[in-house]
């Protein structure tokens, strides 16, 4: 995108984790960054950049935050749809309301925010939308099936939407991160390990294994550097993968291996 002036950037879910790392990195580069939180009053000591109240599931809240930026700057150059929620559990045992809640945050939420900013970007004849998806969205992971599905839905929607936006000089791309050392494990929903459940032992084991993966994950600064690179790319790719080599290579393996062989590799990895 054109960098004649420092972009005005909106990052959903900017109060912690990857969103905070991206926002802090871009603020240090001199960009005007707004992060969001459903409850910004909880972050009274938050200093890196300004936090606006925004709940991606509440269209009125979304429109209010976008209007605040529009009134202050008259433009909005970059949207980073970062707000997301983790979810784990045997699909059979995850309550329907939790499945809907997860898709509301991970899929419908980014759509809500993107719809709110597109009229501004179309009017200024430029803009960039970056959707943070997940490497998990490229494969159905055991006990993370709902999460994989929500991120896959956003990934595919981005592929379609970016083509619809070409005539308006608006770019859209995905960044699919692997495991990063953030607090997502503490904030995600996980179905309880039910005593007597047919999934009890193996799910409990998988839950502990997934927490270890996040705790030993990559530095979120890697994501910030990729975002910065994309901002300085005239025509961004359809998507980018960021994370450990084997996590990125797993996507390649899925393309080239017979499906049952790949399934066996996943099951071995998760000790199923």
Secondary structure, 3 states (H helix, E strand, C coil): CCCCCCCEEEECCCCCHHHHHHHHHHHHCCCEEEEEECCHHHCCCCCCCEEEECCCCCHHHHHHHHHHHHHHHCCCCEEEECCCCCEECCHHHCCHHHHHHHHHHHHHHHHHHHHHHHHHHHHHCCEEEEEECCHHHHCCCCCCHHHHHHHHHHHHHHHHHHHHCHHHCEEEEEEEECCECCCHHHHCEECCCCCCCCCHHHHHHHHHHHHHHHHCCECCHHHHHHHHHHHCCCCCCCEEEECCHHHHHHHHHHHHCCHHHHHHHHHHHCCC
